[in-house]
Amino acid sequence: MACSFLIPDDGSRTPDPGFRDTIPDRTEQLTARERRRTAASTKPVKSPDVRLGGAIITNPAKPFWPDEGLTKLDLARFYARIASQILPWMKGRAVTMERCPEGVRASCFYQKRAPSNLPDAVPVVRIAAPSVGDDVNYIVGGTRKTLLILVNLGCIAMHVMNCRVDEVDKPDWLAFDLDPSDGFSSAARAALLLRAKLEDHGLEPFVKTSGGRGLHIFVPLRRGAAQERVRAYASAIASEMAREHPKLVTIETRKAKRRAPVYLDVMRNAHAQTIVPPYSVRWRPRAPVSMPLDWDEVSPRLDPALFNIKTAERRMRAKSPWSNFFGHRQTLPRV
């Protein structure tokens, strides 16, 4: 059964187009029998709390991925073990939580607003959130303890801004989200074409799996260009791609009007918009992980589901293809 996403009563999170690879097209209408079955499968399992990395993990035996036999504690232990790899991508960045407190079979939601009962050690920052129409206290990522406190809140995926909290209008990366309607192979073909386009502009892009069926392409930037200019540049590149490859790439936001399989989303390049960083887990079946790739791995034959909680660490023992990402900061060209 697919996960259904709800919006909290406090209005802490309004879904936006950048989450289209995790938010279903509609909230499922469940029959009474399905609701009873779902409730039974996600009934809380009472188990002793576990202290991990300075955080308390409550209900650690709660099934988060029942089909895979993975619990809340399995998720916490995974993040604890890979903290040194994911934290550089979260350090100093505001975090939007993707929370599934009862696991992936129950209702999940996105939350910008930091809970009021957080430990004092968890840093927060107040940032204007246009989707909420108010200033919001965001959790700031960067420590192992904060990461595991997020997991204890039922946060499966971590979504971060393209900027540090000290300069929220100065992004230090540019991001493209390639979201295919017909499978990964189309995303791979579009990614290779986008890579060539960016290299023609003198930029060096980096690629990773989205953790869903698509790909994310990041370009590290020297801080300086404002959010508006970064988004304008991304939009211009996306428009060129759609014009040059109309049977493969579209920038049409309305699904019903799309005439190509790969939606090239540039919406992550704006104030208070977010995207999952490398190594974030996703709520999908098999607990996939958003995995950095070498460009020579990008192929229509690649199965991104191969990278998941149970397999990711074997790959992560080797040097990451993104290990020198921030050593390649580039100046944004003029359109």
PyMOL commands that set and color helices and strands:
alter all, ss='L'
color gray80, all
select helices_A, chain A and resi 17-19+32-41+66-68+72-81+83-90+144-152+184-200+227-244+255-257+295-297+304-306+312-316+325-328
alter helices_A, ss='H'
color red, helices_A
select strands_A, chain A and resi 50-52+55-57+63-65+70-71+94-99+109-111+124-129+134-140+155-161+173-180+206-209+215-220+249-250+262-265+274-275+292-293
alter strands_A, ss='S'
color yellow, strands_A
deselect
rebuild
show_as cartoon
